[in-house]
Amino acid sequence: MKFYNREKELEILKKNWELSAQHSIMTTLIGRRRTGKTSLLLKSVEGEKHLYLYISKDNEQLLCSKFQSLAEQVIGLHIYGSILTFRELFTILMNFGKQHHFTLIIDEFQNLLNVNPAIPSEIQDIWDRTKDDTKVNLILCGSIYSMMKKIFENGDEPLYGRRDSALRLLPFSIEVIKQILADHHPDYCPDDLLCLYMLTGGVAKYVAQLMDANAVTKDKMLDFAFAQDSPFLTEGNEMIISEFGRDYGTYFSILQLISAGKTTQTEIDSVIGKNTGSYLSNLHFDYSFISKNTPILSKPNARNIRWTIDDCFLRFWFRFVYPFMGLIESNQLQRLLQYVKENYDSFSGKTLERYFQEKEWQTGRYNAIGSWWDRKGVNELDLVAICDFDGTGLIAEIKRNPQKIDPNYFIDKVTSLPIEFKKYQFHLKTFSLEDM
C-alpha cells in the first residue's frame, strides 16, 4: 500500500530538521503499535543524511557493535576500536554532529530501559552538554505508551523537560480510511467500510495488510482475519503482553469483559471476584487502553460510569479472538468465523455508533461529543455533540438499518434530557449504514 496522509506530521518534522541546522533538536514520536511511525520517520528523512537505530532486546555491547557498523556504512562515521556502551556511542554521534548536520532516529527507544536502565540519564548528561554546539536532529520514537510517557512526562525522570517537540501519531482519520478503500475498491458498499473500520480503527499496518491481500469486502476481510496464518489472531496478545509483561492475566480478563458489554465496575468486579478499581485506573491513566465515560454534561464527580475500549482492533480481538483461543489452537477457524458472521450485525452496530461519533468529532464543529443515558438505563441517546461557542448541538439516533429507527421513541428520549441541555439549540438527525 502506498504512503497516505501525515502531511501535518511531515511538515513538523521538516521544520525540526531545519531548526536543527542551528543547534540540536530533540523530538519524541509516540504512537500505538502499527500506526506507521517508522514509515513516517523514514519518509521524513528521504534525501537527508540520517542514521536509523532500532533498539532490539540484545545486550548493550552487541547492540553498540551493530550500531557502530551501521554508523560507518550509512553516515561515514568511522569509529576506531570497539564501542562497549551506549554512552560512548551517543557521545561520538553527538560530537559527529559538531561538523555534520544529520538526523538520528532511535526507534523503540523505551527498550533501552531493558538494555541498561541508566541510559536515559547518560543521554540527558551528554545532551545537556553538547546540544547547543551540535547539529543533530534527534528523534526518539516508541510504541509502548506507558514507558514512553514515564520517560518523558514524569518529573522525576532525567529526560523530563528535554524534548523540544512532541508528536503523537494517531490512526488514520475516517476520511483517509474511505480514501484508501476507494482506491482499492471503488465500488465498496457501506458494510465494507464499516468492517474495515471495525477491524482496524484506521491503524495503518492493519489497513495495509488487508489492502495488500485484496481483502476489500466485508467477507474477504473477515476471511483474512480468521485465516490460519492471519497476523490478526496473535496481534492482540503480543500488544497487551508488551505493555503488561507477566502481570497481564487480570487485565486480559477485564478487557474481555468490557468488550463483551460489561462496562461498569460493579459488573466487572462480580465476575473477577475482587475490586478492580486500581486495574481500571491503570488501564485508563497509565496505558490509555480504556476510557472512563459518563453521560455528556455530567458533573465531574458523576458515578454513572461506563468503561469502553478505545481501540477498535482490541475491541474486536477481545470479543471474537481471545475468548476462543481453544478453537484457534485446534484449527477450528471456520467454526469461529461462522460465529463471528452470525454476531456481526449486533457487534458492528455498536461500532457504527463509535464511527459516527468519531466522524462528527473530526468535523471540528463541536467541543464535546459523547452519548447520554439516564441512571435507570431506560433512556439512552447514541450521539450528543455540543458547541459551547455558539450554543448549538447535534443529537442522533444510530442504527445499521434505518427501518429500525422509531422517530417517536427518539423524540421521547430527547425530551427526557435534563435541564442543563435546554440552553443548546439541538439539530436532530438519524444515521444508518447509508449515511457512512
Protein Blocks (a to p, Z undefined) as FASTA:
>chain_A
ZZeejklmmmmmmmmmmmmmmpccdddddddehilmmmmmmmmmgoiacddddddfbdfk
lmmmmmmmmmmmmnopacedjdfbfklmmmmmmmmmmmpccddddehkllmmmmommlmm
mmmmmmmmmmmmcccdcddddfblklmmmmmmmmkbmkgokambdcddddddfklmmmmm
mmmommbcfklmmmmmmmnnopaklmmmmmmnopabfklmmmmmmgfklmklmmmmmmmm
mmnmmmlmmmmmmmmmmmnopabfklmmmmnopafklmmmmmmmmnomaccdddehiafk
lcbdcdddfblklmmmmmmmmmmmmmmmnopmklmmmmmmmmmmmmmmmmmmmmmmmmmm
mnopacbdcddddfkomaccfbdcddfknopacdddddfblmlpcfklmmmmmmmpcfkl
mmpccddddddfklZZ
